[in-house]
């Protein structure tokens, strides 16, 4: 019998856990639950006998992979997978997967929740402004970016996008203006919704040159990864431009400075909130379970992210 570990320091919603268990019960697999753990030693112990593992934002480090003697597959329930050591997985012939698209709508809606809260002055009773007629640039036109575009058009915003990996005609068929460079995107748009992954090319790539080029009323919305922001540049733009706002569910390392000096111009929820909806929990969790069963029963590695 296959043993599947569901290791979630931030647990799935109960209805998602039920759905995950149902998928594995039908396949005849044993499910081992490790929730709300606070010590890495608990994870290292739990993974020892697992054939497969589902995680959320948990760290699947080289140490964790090495401790898993029987592990053949690990699935991150979500789109990003920088919390998995892909090299360690490849070295041990462990297939690493993500579940692209399952959290996309939840992330896109969060971006607009933050935009609305900010543009209406935190609902403090004073006169704010509206999103209609504002320009928004979507930096990376993947699953989340497409949802952002759909919602933005519903608000009556002018929508631009840049993604070097998506054909311009594919962007424009959605009624979105495709621009030729990331520099053009930032110069054109009052709002930037950021959806790039964190890798060696993108870390700290959102820098002073890009941020300072944004037009009046500049607002950067980051529901991607905090590592892509050059925080020195972020602070410099905050200092120089009283019209600049930063909205993110990823608390930056410089949060204390921002909170002390730039009140009313930022939003940082207590923890990453993009996938924190019951629908996203269900979608991503069940997708992860189904991918594991498909891998073991059919050899399906469609969403493999390591080679």
C-alpha positions, 0 to 999 in steps of 0.5 A: 500500500502506498503511503502519502504524507500531507505535510502542511504547517498551514493546513488545508481547509477541512473540506479540502482534507476530506476531498484529498482523503477521498481521492487516496481512499479510492486508490487504496492509499494510506494517508498520513496527516502532519498539520500545524507542525512547528519543528522540522524534526517532525517533518523529517520523521513523518516523511521517512516512510512516505511514497508521496508527499503533498505540501503547501508553503512547507520547505521540501529542502535537501534534508527533507528529501534525503530523509525520505527513503521511499519518496518518489513524488512530491507535489506542491499544492499551488503554482510556485515551487521555489520551496522545493529543492529541485536538484535534490529531487532530481538526484534522488529520482523524485518527481516534483510537481506543482498544481498550476492554475488551481489558486489563480482566481483566489490570487487575482481577487486578492490583488483587487481586494488590496487595490480597492482597500488602498484606493479608498483610503482603508475605508476610513470615511475620507474621499478616495478614488476609483479603479475605472479608467486607471491603467494596469500592467500585468507583469507575466501573463500566466494563469493568474495574469489572465484572471487579473486581466478579466477582472480589470476589464470588468472594472473598466481599467485599461489593461496592458501586459508583458510576458516574453514567453507568451505570444503577443497575439495570444495576449491581444486576443483576450482584449489586452494590450501587449507591450514590447518590454518590461520597461514600457509596461512600467512607464505606461501603467499606474498599477502593476500586478506582479506575477513572475516567479523567483529565480536567478534571473528575477530576484531583485529585478524589480528595481529603482529604474522600473519603479521610479519610471511609473506614472503618477499614482504608482501602485505596485501589487505583489502577490508573487514572491518577495525575493523579486523586489529590490528592497533598497530600491523600494525604500528609495522610491517610497522616500522620493515619491509620496504618490507611490504605494506597495501592496503585497501579501508577502511581508518584506524584510524592510517592513519595520521601516515601511510601517514607521515612515510610510503609513497609509501607503502599503498593505501587508497582511499577517501572512500570505493570503493568495491561496487562502480561500476554501475554493483554492484549498479544495482545487489545489489539494484535490488536484495534488492528490489526483496527480499523485494517483495518476503518477503511480497508476499511469506514469503521468508526469504532466506537471513535473517541474524537475528533470 
